[in-house]
């Protein structure tokens, strides 16, 4: 109950959304790592090597939407049209904040439900991507890009 | 004299704890490592200089968090390996701290 209240204070759209908490809080990984299916270290594009921070394409000077798209393209994803569940495909969603900078990623499960790691807070499963949308104070911004790859593709 | 030093250390630790608490509260919802390490409270902790190192290590031990950049900046060292997991990186820093006599 307390964890839900804490999450709903930070992400107000959750209050009117169908979601559930699916893990305890941990800083061990973040939303991008979770979207890529990893939970041992955070993923983020930074301009210097500092473990445990990881980016598949190495050090990055910027953290624009293009950098995130390129990263997930290297994992076999391609930009697609919508978030609708397609059997045989895995999808991820990229949120950007009011400055147009990536702020969050979610991954679609085989059930069609989305899963998100909320910073250092809990994982949640949520029916809609809008459950985590909202302005700077109350959400992760707006979903601007959906990518998909065939299941089983590495 | 020793009482003065202990009082100074105690005040530094109180200051650190206050800043660390604010930093964690303000940044725990971010996935962006950049936003975590450019938070003003994080900068203020780095600005405390080397006296902050034992406090950071104790905090890392009690409640692992994103202290790696601060530790690297303050110590000019990096005891981690490039492919370390979060937990391995924490353990690397704690082992370094123990080897330097900074934590138990």
gemmi code that builds the backbone of each chain (N, CA, C; Angstrom):
import gemmi

chains = {
    "A": [
        ("UNK", (0.853, -1.210, 0.000), (0.000, 0.000, 0.000), (0.879, 1.246, 0.000)),
        ("UNK", (1.887, 1.260, 0.914), (2.769, 2.420, 1.004), (3.529, 2.633, -0.282)),
        ("UNK", (3.995, 1.524, -0.918), (4.733, 1.657, -2.166), (3.838, 2.234, -3.256)),
        ("UNK", (2.595, 1.829, -3.316), (1.672, 2.344, -4.327), (1.466, 3.831, -4.139)),
        ("UNK", (1.299, 4.235, -2.893), (1.065, 5.661, -2.629), (2.269, 6.462, -3.096)),
        ("UNK", (3.469, 5.955, -2.776), (4.691, 6.642, -3.169), (4.783, 6.754, -4.679)),
        ("UNK", (4.497, 5.674, -5.387), (4.551, 5.718, -6.855), (3.504, 6.670, -7.408)),
        ("UNK", (2.308, 6.631, -6.864), (1.227, 7.469, -7.400), (1.441, 8.945, -7.113)),
        ("UNK", (2.235, 9.245, -6.075), (2.580, 10.646, -5.828), (3.534, 11.142, -6.908)),
        ("UNK", (4.418, 10.247, -7.358), (5.392, 10.649, -8.371), (4.820, 10.588, -9.784)),
        ("UNK", (3.980, 9.618, -10.038), (3.439, 9.404, -11.398), (1.912, 9.402, -11.303)),
        ("UNK", (1.357, 10.607, -11.380), (-0.053, 10.759, -11.030), (-1.010, 10.017, -11.937)),
        ("UNK", (-0.617, 9.775, -13.189), (-1.509, 9.031, -14.086), (-1.729, 7.594, -13.623)),
        ("UNK", (-0.846, 7.097, -12.772), (-1.036, 5.744, -12.246), (-2.314, 5.628, -11.430)),
        ("UNK", (-2.725, 6.739, -10.831), (-3.907, 6.707, -9.945), (-5.144, 6.213, -10.668)),
        ("UNK", (-5.222, 6.545, -11.955), (-6.409, 6.137, -12.716), (-6.073, 5.037, -13.706)),
        ("UNK", (-4.975, 4.314, -13.414), (-4.520, 3.274, -14.350), (-4.552, 1.902, -13.709)),
        ("UNK", (-4.603, 0.901, -14.552), (-4.546, -0.489, -14.107), (-3.076, -0.898, -14.104)),
        ("UNK", (-2.514, -1.046, -12.897), (-1.108, -1.410, -12.815), (-0.879, -2.253, -11.572)),
        ("UNK", (0.288, -2.909, -11.522), (0.662, -3.620, -10.304), (2.168, -3.558, -10.117)),
        ("UNK", (2.577, -3.573, -8.869), (4.005, -3.554, -8.531), (4.542, -4.973, -8.655)),
        ("UNK", (5.668, -5.121, -9.347), (6.171, -6.463, -9.644), (7.587, -6.728, -9.128)),
        ("UNK", (8.150, -5.778, -8.381), (9.467, -6.018, -7.788), (9.666, -5.075, -6.619)),
        ("UNK", (10.639, -5.352, -5.751), (10.995, -4.371, -4.721), (11.840, -3.257, -5.339)),
        ("UNK", (12.040, -2.188, -4.584), (12.914, -1.117, -5.024), (14.353, -1.603, -5.105)),
        ("UNK", (15.063, -1.152, -6.128), (16.490, -1.437, -6.220), (17.139, -0.456, -7.174)),
        ("UNK", (18.373, -0.007, -6.858), (19.098, 0.861, -7.790), (19.917, 0.045, -8.787)),
        ("UNK", (19.874, -1.286, -8.677), (20.765, -2.145, -9.457), (20.625, -1.996, -10.968)),
        ("UNK", (19.431, -1.617, -11.424), (19.211, -1.422, -12.856), (18.182, -0.318, -13.033)),
        ("UNK", (18.078, 0.195, -14.270), (17.111, 1.256, -14.531), (16.176, 0.856, -15.673)),
        ("UNK", (15.377, 1.787, -16.116), (14.329, 1.466, -17.096), (14.902, 1.018, -18.429)),
        ("UNK", (16.038, 1.604, -18.828), (16.598, 1.249, -20.136), (17.138, -0.183, -20.093)),
        ("UNK", (17.865, -0.507, -19.032), (18.355, -1.878, -18.863), (17.182, -2.856, -18.867)),
        ("UNK", (16.142, -2.496, -18.128), (14.965, -3.377, -18.024), (14.279, -3.532, -19.379)),
        ("UNK", (14.209, -2.444, -20.144), (13.622, -2.516, -21.478), (14.437, -3.451, -22.370)),
        ("UNK", (15.746, -3.499, -22.133), (16.621, -4.388, -22.903), (16.674, -5.790, -22.316)),
        ("UNK", (15.987, -6.001, -21.210), (15.914, -7.327, -20.609), (17.021, -7.639, -19.621)),
        ("UNK", (17.719, -6.587, -19.133), (18.822, -6.803, -18.204), (18.498, -6.203, -16.843)),
        ("UNK", (19.005, -6.848, -15.771), (18.746, -6.306, -14.435), (19.984, -6.309, -13.542)),
        ("UNK", (21.182, -6.290, -14.162), (22.387, -6.323, -13.331), (23.086, -4.970, -13.222)),
        ("UNK", (22.744, -4.042, -14.123), (23.396, -2.733, -14.084), (22.531, -1.730, -14.848)),
        ("UNK", (22.675, -0.426, -14.496), (21.910, 0.596, -15.219), (22.522, 0.859, -16.596)),
        ("UNK", (21.662, 1.165, -17.553), (22.105, 1.557, -18.885), (21.811, 3.049, -19.057)),
        ("UNK", (22.792, 3.833, -19.492), (22.562, 5.237, -19.834), (23.741, 5.739, -20.640)),
        ("UNK", (23.513, 6.573, -21.678), (24.624, 7.100, -22.470), (25.313, 8.243, -21.742)),
        ("UNK", (26.522, 8.017, -21.248), (27.285, 9.078, -20.603), (28.649, 9.162, -21.297)),
        ("UNK", (29.319, 10.331, -21.189), (30.539, 10.539, -21.974), (31.824, 10.005, -21.348)),
        ("UNK", (31.721, 9.146, -20.343), (32.937, 8.592, -19.747), (32.610, 7.211, -19.184)),
        ("UNK", (33.658, 6.394, -19.139), (33.498, 5.032, -18.623), (33.483, 5.038, -17.122)),
        ("UNK", (32.366, 4.727, -16.537), (32.304, 4.549, -15.081), (31.401, 3.368, -14.796)),
        ("UNK", (32.024, 2.286, -14.340), (31.200, 1.144, -13.947), (30.357, 1.559, -12.748)),
        ("UNK", (29.123, 1.071, -12.634), (28.538, -0.006, -13.442), (27.732, 0.464, -14.641)),
        ("UNK", (27.844, 1.769, -15.003), (26.981, 2.307, -16.059), (27.416, 1.765, -17.408)),
        ("UNK", (26.424, 1.349, -18.202), (26.685, 0.641, -19.450), (25.871, 1.238, -20.580)),
        ("UNK", (26.483, 1.279, -21.766), (25.774, 1.649, -22.991), (26.329, 0.762, -24.086)),
        ("UNK", (25.493, 0.028, -24.788), (25.989, -0.937, -25.777), (26.916, -0.329, -26.826)),
        ("UNK", (26.724, 0.951, -27.118), (27.513, 1.578, -28.180), (28.669, 2.400, -27.616)),
        ("UNK", (29.009, 2.181, -26.357), (30.158, 2.859, -25.759), (29.836, 4.261, -25.285)),
        ("UNK", (30.915, 5.018, -24.984), (30.738, 6.368, -24.471), (29.973, 7.232, -25.471)),
        ("UNK", (29.102, 8.079, -24.984), (28.301, 8.949, -25.823), (28.404, 10.383, -25.327)),
        ("UNK", (28.486, 11.316, -26.264), (28.560, 12.724, -25.900), (27.177, 13.338, -25.724)),
        ("UNK", (26.160, 12.681, -26.287), (24.825, 13.228, -26.078), (23.854, 12.103, -25.762)),
        ("UNK", (22.701, 12.476, -25.271), (21.695, 11.489, -24.870), (20.363, 11.805, -25.528)),
        ("UNK", (20.439, 12.099, -26.817), (19.245, 12.444, -27.571), (18.416, 11.209, -27.898)),
        ("UNK", (17.228, 11.438, -28.430), (16.346, 10.362, -28.844), (17.045, 9.481, -29.887)),
        ("UNK", (17.782, 10.112, -30.793), (18.488, 9.346, -31.839), (19.468, 8.347, -31.237)),
        ("UNK", (20.121, 8.738, -30.152), (21.087, 7.849, -29.497), (20.380, 6.619, -28.938)),
        ("UNK", (19.206, 6.827, -28.389), (18.437, 5.699, -27.840), (17.921, 4.806, -28.966)),
        ("UNK", (17.453, 5.423, -30.028), (16.968, 4.629, -31.173), (18.097, 3.800, -31.744)),
        ("UNK", (19.279, 4.433, -31.891), (20.436, 3.719, -32.428), (20.813, 2.542, -31.522)),
        ("UNK", (20.737, 2.778, -30.232), (21.088, 1.715, -29.274), (20.177, 0.513, -29.466)),
        ("UNK", (18.889, 0.751, -29.525), (17.962, -0.381, -29.641), (17.945, -0.958, -31.053)),
        ("UNK", (18.340, -0.174, -32.032), (18.541, -0.768, -33.357), (19.678, -1.780, -33.314)),
        ("UNK", (20.695, -1.490, -32.493), (21.826, -2.424, -32.376), (21.394, -3.723, -31.693)),
        ("UNK", (20.235, -3.685, -31.040), (19.692, -4.880, -30.398), (18.644, -5.565, -31.280)),
        ("UNK", (18.503, -5.074, -32.504), (17.592, -5.721, -33.441), (16.223, -5.080, -33.571)),
        ("UNK", (16.011, -3.965, -32.878), (14.723, -3.285, -32.953), (14.697, -2.300, -34.121)),
        ("UNK", (13.501, -2.059, -34.652), (13.287, -1.021, -35.645), (12.075, -0.206, -35.229)),
        ("UNK", (12.093, 1.077, -35.596), (10.969, 1.954, -35.280), (9.712, 1.433, -35.969)),
        ("UNK", (8.605, 1.415, -35.245), (7.355, 0.958, -35.835), (6.253, 1.970, -35.566)),
        ("UNK", (5.049, 1.600, -36.052), (3.979, 2.594, -36.099), (3.233, 2.804, -34.790)),
        ("UNK", (3.027, 1.719, -34.035), (2.158, 1.887, -32.874), (2.477, 0.893, -31.780)),
        ("UNK", (1.812, 1.073, -30.654), (2.078, 0.262, -29.461), (1.215, -0.990, -29.390)),
        ("UNK", (0.368, -1.203, -30.390), (-0.530, -2.356, -30.330), (0.256, -3.655, -30.321)),
        ("UNK", (-0.208, -4.606, -29.534), (0.462, -5.883, -29.414), (0.404, -6.633, -30.744)),
        ("UNK", (1.539, -7.168, -31.167), (1.618, -7.970, -32.381), (2.240, -9.315, -32.010)),
        ("UNK", (1.513, -10.408, -32.128), (2.086, -11.729, -31.784), (3.387, -11.959, -32.537)),
        ("UNK", (4.383, -12.470, -31.821), (5.662, -12.759, -32.456), (6.653, -11.597, -32.427)),
        ("UNK", (6.228, -10.469, -31.879), (7.107, -9.297, -31.817), (7.229, -8.786, -30.384)),
        ("UNK", (8.430, -8.289, -30.071), (8.661, -7.580, -28.805), (8.678, -6.089, -29.121)),
        ("UNK", (8.090, -5.295, -28.243), (8.088, -3.853, -28.469), (8.640, -3.121, -27.247)),
        ("UNK", (9.267, -1.984, -27.498), (9.694, -1.080, -26.443), (9.190, 0.311, -26.797)),
        ("UNK", (9.016, 1.119, -25.765), (8.541, 2.489, -25.950), (9.527, 3.447, -25.314)),
        ("UNK", (9.763, 4.575, -25.984), (10.655, 5.606, -25.460), (9.825, 6.836, -25.113)),
        ("UNK", (9.968, 7.312, -23.878), (9.318, 8.535, -23.431), (10.358, 9.660, -23.480)),
        ("UNK", (9.906, 10.861, -23.783), (10.785, 12.028, -23.674), (10.141, 13.049, -22.751)),
        ("UNK", (10.992, 13.849, -22.133), (10.485, 14.901, -21.244), (10.154, 16.162, -22.046)),
        ("UNK", (9.867, 17.238, -21.337), (9.427, 18.466, -22.012), (10.521, 19.088, -22.861)),
        ("UNK", (11.766, 18.683, -22.621), (12.873, 19.178, -23.443), (13.168, 18.257, -24.618)),
        ("UNK", (12.349, 17.223, -24.770), (12.552, 16.279, -25.868), (13.651, 15.267, -25.609)),
        ("UNK", (14.094, 15.169, -24.357), (15.175, 14.245, -24.011), (14.593, 12.954, -23.443)),
        ("UNK", (15.112, 11.796, -23.848), (14.613, 10.530, -23.310), (14.642, 10.506, -21.788)),
        ("UNK", (13.555, 10.055, -21.230), (13.405, 10.046, -19.782), (13.024, 8.670, -19.248)),
        ("UNK", (12.486, 7.828, -20.103), (12.000, 6.527, -19.631), (11.801, 5.590, -20.812)),
        ("UNK", (11.907, 4.280, -20.508), (11.566, 3.267, -21.498), (10.724, 2.184, -20.845)),
        ("UNK", (9.833, 1.621, -21.643), (8.990, 0.514, -21.178), (9.106, -0.625, -22.178)),
        ("UNK", (8.838, -1.832, -21.716), (8.902, -3.015, -22.587), (7.572, -3.750, -22.534)),
        ("UNK", (7.153, -4.236, -23.690), (5.875, -4.946, -23.747), (6.107, -6.432, -23.514)),
        ("UNK", (5.294, -6.996, -22.654), (5.399, -8.415, -22.350), (4.591, -9.238, -23.347)),
        ("UNK", (4.776, -10.533, -23.330), (4.075, -11.424, -24.262), (2.559, -11.381, -24.069)),
        ("UNK", (2.130, -10.902, -22.912), (0.696, -10.778, -22.642), (0.108, -9.503, -23.234)),
        ("UNK", (0.979, -8.621, -23.700), (0.516, -7.332, -24.216), (0.600, -6.214, -23.191)),
        ("UNK", (0.767, -6.590, -21.925), (0.930, -5.613, -20.852), (2.348, -5.049, -20.920)),
        ("UNK", (2.543, -3.828, -20.468), (3.856, -3.184, -20.445), (4.501, -3.344, -19.076)),
        ("UNK", (5.843, -3.383, -19.073), (6.584, -3.428, -17.822), (7.577, -2.279, -17.795)),
        ("UNK", (7.691, -1.625, -16.646), (8.595, -0.484, -16.494), (9.348, -0.564, -15.178)),
        ("UNK", (10.601, -0.176, -15.202), (11.384, 0.023, -13.982), (11.388, 1.524, -13.730)),
        ("UNK", (10.867, 1.949, -12.611), (10.698, 3.376, -12.357), (11.928, 3.930, -11.631)),
        ("UNK", (12.963, 4.264, -12.363), (14.176, 4.787, -11.752), (14.779, 3.757, -10.816)),
        ("UNK", (15.019, 4.183, -9.565), (15.512, 3.261, -8.536), (14.360, 2.651, -7.745)),
        ("UNK", (13.162, 2.946, -8.164), (11.987, 2.459, -7.451), (11.595, 1.086, -8.002)),
        ("UNK", (10.348, 0.733, -7.857), (9.902, -0.624, -8.190), (9.726, -0.824, -9.694)),
        ("UNK", (9.686, -2.106, -10.117), (9.146, -2.442, -11.439), (7.631, -2.419, -11.295)),
        ("UNK", (6.979, -2.011, -12.359), (5.526, -2.156, -12.396), (5.109, -2.737, -13.732)),
        ("UNK", (3.975, -3.418, -13.743), (3.358, -3.771, -15.021), (2.163, -2.846, -15.178)),
        ("UNK", (1.947, -2.354, -16.379), (0.866, -1.382, -16.615), (0.215, -1.646, -17.958)),
        ("UNK", (-1.105, -1.485, -17.970), (-1.885, -1.811, -19.167), (-1.611, -0.854, -20.304)),
        ("UNK", (-1.380, 0.421, -19.959), (-1.206, 1.429, -20.999), (0.082, 2.208, -20.792)),
        ("UNK", (0.624, 2.734, -21.886), (1.822, 3.572, -21.788), (1.497, 4.914, -21.138)),
        ("UNK", (0.271, 5.353, -21.285), (-0.132, 6.647, -20.707), (-0.094, 6.629, -19.179)),
        ("UNK", (-0.028, 5.432, -18.577), (0.015, 5.326, -17.113), (1.219, 6.031, -16.519)),
        ("UNK", (2.279, 6.210, -17.321), (3.481, 6.879, -16.809), (3.749, 8.198, -17.533)),
        ("UNK", (2.795, 8.647, -18.330), (2.953, 9.939, -18.982), (2.531, 11.048, -18.030)),
        ("UNK", (3.080, 12.215, -18.248), (2.733, 13.341, -17.411), (3.855, 14.350, -17.459)),
        ("UNK", (3.592, 15.552, -16.991), (4.643, 16.564, -17.063), (5.721, 16.283, -16.036)),
        ("UNK", (6.734, 17.122, -16.017), (7.980, 16.902, -15.277), (7.765, 16.483, -13.822)),
        ("UNK", (6.799, 17.098, -13.197), (6.598, 16.819, -11.773), (5.849, 15.521, -11.512)),
        ("UNK", (5.063, 15.072, -12.489), (4.142, 13.967, -12.217), (4.215, 12.823, -13.206)),
        ("UNK", (5.245, 12.765, -14.014), (5.330, 11.665, -14.956), (6.628, 11.729, -15.719)),
        ("UNK", (6.743, 10.846, -16.702), (7.964, 10.778, -17.486), (7.869, 11.545, -18.802)),
        ("UNK", (6.846, 12.319, -18.994), (6.711, 13.077, -20.239), (5.743, 12.384, -21.181)),
        ("UNK", (6.200, 12.181, -22.419), (5.323, 11.673, -23.475), (6.015, 10.549, -24.239)),
        ("UNK", (5.239, 9.554, -24.633), (5.791, 8.500, -25.497), (5.913, 9.051, -26.905)),
        ("UNK", (7.102, 8.958, -27.496), (7.307, 9.502, -28.841), (7.780, 8.460, -29.841)),
        ("UNK", (8.170, 7.294, -29.354), (8.739, 6.324, -30.279), (8.457, 4.920, -29.775)),
        ("UNK", (7.987, 4.091, -30.686), (7.812, 2.659, -30.406), (8.740, 1.906, -31.337)),
        ("UNK", (9.410, 0.891, -30.824), (10.287, 0.067, -31.648), (9.902, -1.390, -31.451)),
        ("UNK", (10.152, -2.207, -32.472), (9.809, -3.621, -32.343), (10.885, -4.489, -32.972)),
        ("UNK", (10.957, -5.732, -32.504), (11.810, -6.739, -33.136), (11.099, -8.075, -33.013)),
        ("UNK", (11.494, -8.980, -33.885), (10.885, -10.304, -33.813), (11.361, -11.006, -32.551)),
        ("UNK", (10.492, -11.737, -31.903), (10.852, -12.460, -30.691), (11.926, -13.481, -31.010)),
        ("UNK", (12.880, -13.603, -30.060), (13.958, -14.559, -30.263), (15.150, -13.929, -30.929)),
        ("UNK", (14.999, -12.678, -31.411), (16.098, -11.984, -32.053), (16.956, -11.336, -30.973)),
        ("UNK", (18.279, -11.451, -31.094), (19.159, -10.881, -30.068), (19.775, -9.586, -30.584)),
    ],
    "B": [
        ("UNK", (40.460, 20.084, 22.202), (40.950, 19.969, 20.816), (40.297, 18.772, 20.120)),
        ("UNK", (40.402, 17.602, 20.747), (39.797, 16.406, 20.164), (38.284, 16.562, 20.137)),
        ("UNK", (37.730, 17.177, 21.165), (36.276, 17.397, 21.211), (35.870, 18.287, 20.054)),
        ("UNK", (36.690, 19.297, 19.748), (36.394, 20.210, 18.632), (36.409, 19.446, 17.314)),
        ("UNK", (37.408, 18.570, 17.153), (37.510, 17.801, 15.913), (36.298, 16.891, 15.769)),
        ("UNK", (35.941, 16.230, 16.868), (34.778, 15.331, 16.809), (33.511, 16.089, 16.490)),
        ("UNK", (33.407, 17.301, 17.037), (32.214, 18.108, 16.774), (32.180, 18.507, 15.302)),
        ("UNK", (33.339, 18.846, 14.768), (33.418, 19.228, 13.353), (33.017, 18.059, 12.464)),
        ("UNK", (33.554, 16.871, 12.780), (33.221, 15.681, 11.992), (31.726, 15.394, 12.084)),
        ("UNK", (31.191, 15.546, 13.282), (29.764, 15.287, 13.474), (28.921, 16.248, 12.632)),
        ("UNK", (29.319, 17.500, 12.591), (28.568, 18.496, 11.793), (28.701, 18.189, 10.310)),
        ("UNK", (29.899, 17.787, 9.898), (30.082, 17.413, 8.488), (29.182, 16.238, 8.135)),
        ("UNK", (29.140, 15.263, 9.027), (28.324, 14.086, 8.744), (26.840, 14.448, 8.715)),
        ("UNK", (26.434, 15.320, 9.597), (25.034, 15.762, 9.581), (24.727, 16.474, 8.270)),
        ("UNK", (25.643, 17.312, 7.839), (25.472, 18.024, 6.568), (25.383, 17.030, 5.420)),
        ("UNK", (26.302, 16.053, 5.428), (26.277, 15.033, 4.378), (24.940, 14.294, 4.381)),
        ("UNK", (24.503, 13.873, 5.543), (23.257, 13.099, 5.628), (22.069, 13.895, 5.099)),
        ("UNK", (22.065, 15.178, 5.412), (20.964, 16.029, 4.938), (20.986, 16.139, 3.410)),
        ("UNK", (22.174, 16.382, 2.867), (22.299, 16.505, 1.402), (21.995, 15.174, 0.715)),
        ("UNK", (22.503, 14.086, 1.287), (22.275, 12.765, 0.685), (20.783, 12.423, 0.687)),
        ("UNK", (20.111, 12.766, 1.765), (18.680, 12.502, 1.842), (17.905, 13.264, 0.777)),
        ("UNK", (18.265, 14.534, 0.606), (17.593, 15.345, -0.419), (17.897, 14.791, -1.807)),
        ("UNK", (19.160, 14.428, -2.040), (19.549, 13.907, -3.354), (18.750, 12.644, -3.680)),
        ("UNK", (18.691, 11.736, -2.721), (17.976, 10.484, -2.965), (16.491, 10.733, -3.215)),
        ("UNK", (15.905, 11.614, -2.436), (14.479, 11.911, -2.602), (14.201, 12.541, -3.965)),
        ("UNK", (15.074, 13.450, -4.386), (14.838, 14.186, -5.640), (15.157, 13.365, -6.874)),
        ("UNK", (16.006, 12.351, -6.749), (16.466, 11.654, -7.957), (16.099, 10.183, -8.042)),
        ("UNK", (15.482, 9.622, -7.020), (15.241, 8.167, -7.028), (14.290, 7.744, -8.140)),
        ("UNK", (13.484, 8.663, -8.647), (12.554, 8.316, -9.724), (13.155, 8.441, -11.105)),
        ("UNK", (14.379, 8.954, -11.201), (15.035, 9.131, -12.489), (15.769, 7.872, -12.902)),
        ("UNK", (15.672, 7.538, -14.188), (16.559, 6.528, -14.747), (17.821, 7.189, -15.290)),
        ("UNK", (17.726, 8.469, -15.593), (18.843, 9.198, -16.170), (19.972, 9.330, -15.166)),
        ("UNK", (21.115, 8.727, -15.498), (22.283, 8.844, -14.632), (22.757, 10.292, -14.631)),
        ("UNK", (22.647, 10.948, -15.768), (23.040, 12.353, -15.872), (22.263, 13.196, -14.869)),
        ("UNK", (20.954, 13.000, -14.803), (20.145, 13.792, -13.867), (20.512, 13.481, -12.421)),
        ("UNK", (20.878, 12.238, -12.165), (21.254, 11.877, -10.788), (22.536, 12.591, -10.383)),
        ("UNK", (23.551, 12.600, -11.251), (24.860, 13.100, -10.847), (25.019, 14.600, -11.072)),
        ("UNK", (24.045, 15.227, -11.706), (24.099, 16.681, -11.848), (23.109, 17.376, -10.912)),
        ("UNK", (22.517, 16.609, -10.015), (21.640, 17.192, -9.002), (22.477, 18.077, -8.077)),
        ("UNK", (21.941, 19.217, -7.704), (22.709, 20.195, -6.931), (23.207, 19.626, -5.616)),
        ("UNK", (22.416, 18.757, -4.974), (22.842, 18.163, -3.701), (24.045, 17.237, -3.895)),
        ("UNK", (24.080, 16.537, -5.032), (25.218, 15.670, -5.360), (26.471, 16.527, -5.539)),
        ("UNK", (26.306, 17.640, -6.251), (27.438, 18.562, -6.429), (27.938, 19.081, -5.083)),
        ("UNK", (26.994, 19.408, -4.197), (27.386, 19.937, -2.883), (28.155, 18.892, -2.085)),
        ("UNK", (27.778, 17.641, -2.237), (28.494, 16.578, -1.532), (29.915, 16.448, -2.085)),
        ("UNK", (30.060, 16.502, -3.395), (31.405, 16.457, -3.975), (32.213, 17.666, -3.508)),
        ("UNK", (31.539, 18.811, -3.393), (32.220, 20.033, -2.960), (32.705, 19.939, -1.511)),
        ("UNK", (32.184, 18.996, -0.744), (32.669, 18.798, 0.634), (34.105, 18.294, 0.621)),
        ("UNK", (34.503, 17.720, -0.513), (35.877, 17.264, -0.631), (36.111, 15.912, 0.026)),
        ("UNK", (37.378, 15.601, 0.240), (37.766, 14.283, 0.748), (37.118, 13.902, 2.080)),
        ("UNK", (36.819, 14.873, 2.973), (36.135, 14.472, 4.218), (34.828, 13.725, 3.976)),
        ("UNK", (34.223, 13.892, 2.806), (32.949, 13.219, 2.531), (33.126, 11.744, 2.203)),
        ("UNK", (34.340, 11.345, 1.850), (34.547, 9.977, 1.359), (34.082, 8.909, 2.350)),
        ("UNK", (34.480, 8.973, 3.621), (34.005, 7.934, 4.558), (32.486, 7.930, 4.698)),
        ("UNK", (31.874, 9.105, 4.659), (30.413, 9.182, 4.788), (29.753, 8.507, 3.588)),
        ("UNK", (30.304, 8.784, 2.393), (29.754, 8.180, 1.180), (29.896, 6.661, 1.234)),
        ("UNK", (31.069, 6.209, 1.659), (31.290, 4.753, 1.720), (30.352, 4.090, 2.714)),
        ("UNK", (30.127, 4.745, 3.852), (29.199, 4.159, 4.842), (27.783, 4.130, 4.277)),
        ("UNK", (27.419, 5.181, 3.569), (26.093, 5.225, 2.952), (25.971, 4.136, 1.889)),
        ("UNK", (27.044, 3.955, 1.123), (27.054, 2.923, 0.081), (26.885, 1.544, 0.695)),
        ("UNK", (27.483, 1.354, 1.847), (27.413, 0.053, 2.535), (26.002, -0.195, 3.091)),
        ("UNK", (25.416, 0.845, 3.677), (24.120, 0.681, 4.345), (22.943, 0.698, 3.373)),
        ("UNK", (23.068, 1.505, 2.321), (21.972, 1.621, 1.355), (22.594, 1.919, -0.002)),
        ("UNK", (23.010, 0.878, -0.736), (23.708, 1.083, -2.018), (22.964, 2.058, -2.920)),
        ("UNK", (23.720, 2.959, -3.499), (23.123, 3.985, -4.354), (24.183, 4.458, -5.340)),
        ("UNK", (23.836, 5.443, -6.141), (24.684, 5.875, -7.261), (25.787, 6.830, -6.818)),
        ("UNK", (26.689, 6.318, -5.989), (27.774, 7.138, -5.477), (29.060, 7.022, -6.298)),
        ("UNK", (29.044, 6.245, -7.360), (30.271, 5.889, -8.060), (30.996, 7.099, -8.656)),
        ("UNK", (30.255, 7.985, -9.268), (30.872, 9.157, -9.898), (31.466, 10.068, -8.830)),
        ("UNK", (30.765, 10.249, -7.733), (31.283, 11.075, -6.634), (32.566, 10.483, -6.075)),
        ("UNK", (32.573, 9.181, -5.873), (33.762, 8.525, -5.325), (34.937, 8.633, -6.287)),
        ("UNK", (34.652, 8.454, -7.557), (35.724, 8.542, -8.555), (36.293, 9.958, -8.577)),
        ("UNK", (35.414, 10.949, -8.483), (35.851, 12.352, -8.514), (36.664, 12.702, -7.269)),
        ("UNK", (36.243, 12.216, -6.126), (36.901, 12.596, -4.871), (38.196, 11.832, -4.617)),
        ("UNK", (38.268, 10.603, -5.104), (39.435, 9.778, -4.801), (40.442, 9.738, -5.937)),
        ("UNK", (39.986, 10.086, -7.144), (40.806, 9.942, -8.352), (41.218, 8.485, -8.557)),
        ("UNK", (40.409, 7.582, -8.078), (40.648, 6.165, -8.241), (39.423, 5.537, -8.893)),
        ("UNK", (39.583, 4.282, -9.328), (38.446, 3.514, -9.813), (38.754, 2.036, -9.629)),
        ("UNK", (38.303, 1.464, -8.517), (38.612, 0.063, -8.238), (37.698, -0.925, -8.954)),
        ("UNK", (36.770, -0.394, -9.785), (35.812, -1.287, -10.462), (36.406, -1.823, -11.758)),
        ("UNK", (35.749, -2.841, -12.290), (36.063, -3.355, -13.626), (34.963, -2.919, -14.583)),
        ("UNK", (35.311, -2.701, -15.872), (34.322, -2.133, -16.814), (33.018, -2.903, -16.911)),
        ("UNK", (33.061, -4.218, -16.738), (31.858, -5.018, -16.930), (31.153, -5.350, -15.604)),
        ("UNK", (31.540, -4.655, -14.538), (30.947, -4.939, -13.231), (29.455, -4.671, -13.214)),
        ("UNK", (28.735, -5.513, -12.492), (27.339, -5.226, -12.208), (27.282, -4.137, -11.136)),
        ("UNK", (26.074, -3.654, -10.861), (25.910, -2.641, -9.814), (26.443, -3.187, -8.492)),
        ("UNK", (26.060, -4.391, -8.161), (26.479, -4.984, -6.879), (27.987, -5.191, -6.836)),
        ("UNK", (28.579, -5.589, -7.944), (30.032, -5.778, -7.985), (30.761, -4.455, -7.830)),
        ("UNK", (30.218, -3.412, -8.444), (30.836, -2.088, -8.328), (30.756, -1.589, -6.883)),
        ("UNK", (29.629, -1.827, -6.233), (29.502, -1.453, -4.816), (30.558, -2.179, -3.999)),
        ("UNK", (30.678, -3.471, -4.223), (31.631, -4.278, -3.452), (33.063, -3.833, -3.721)),
        ("UNK", (33.363, -3.460, -4.955), (34.716, -2.986, -5.295), (35.053, -1.725, -4.500)),
        ("UNK", (34.124, -0.807, -4.429), (34.369, 0.435, -3.686), (34.459, 0.169, -2.176)),
        ("UNK", (33.608, -0.710, -1.680), (33.669, -1.007, -0.241), (34.982, -1.698, 0.106)),
        ("UNK", (35.438, -2.583, -0.755), (36.739, -3.246, -0.513), (37.866, -2.225, -0.540)),
        ("UNK", (37.776, -1.277, -1.487), (38.774, -0.210, -1.536), (38.743, 0.592, -0.234)),
        ("UNK", (37.552, 0.943, 0.211), (37.403, 1.720, 1.444), (37.994, 0.992, 2.646)),
        ("UNK", (37.793, -0.309, 2.685), (38.340, -1.101, 3.812), (39.868, -1.134, 3.713)),
        ("UNK", (40.382, -1.269, 2.501), (41.839, -1.344, 2.337), (42.506, -0.020, 2.693)),
        ("UNK", (41.752, 1.072, 2.578), (42.277, 2.392, 2.923), (41.993, 2.752, 4.376)),
        ("UNK", (41.319, 1.852, 5.094), (41.000, 2.122, 6.499), (39.915, 3.161, 6.690)),
        ("UNK", (39.105, 3.374, 5.657), (38.092, 4.428, 5.736), (36.768, 3.924, 6.284)),
        ("UNK", (36.530, 2.622, 6.154), (35.335, 1.997, 6.721), (35.708, 0.648, 7.308)),
        ("UNK", (34.822, 0.129, 8.142), (35.054, -1.199, 8.727), (34.754, -2.300, 7.716)),
    ],
}
model = gemmi.Model(1)
for chain_id, residues in chains.items():
    chain = gemmi.Chain(chain_id)
    for i, (resn, *xyz) in enumerate(residues, 1):
        res = gemmi.Residue()
        res.name, res.seqid = resn, gemmi.SeqId(i, " ")
        for name, pos in zip(("N", "CA", "C"), xyz):
            atom = gemmi.Atom()
            atom.name, atom.element = name, gemmi.Element(name[0])
            atom.pos, atom.b_iso = gemmi.Position(*pos), 0.0
            res.add_atom(atom)
        chain.add_residue(res)
    model.add_chain(chain)
structure = gemmi.Structure()
structure.add_model(model)
structure.setup_entities()
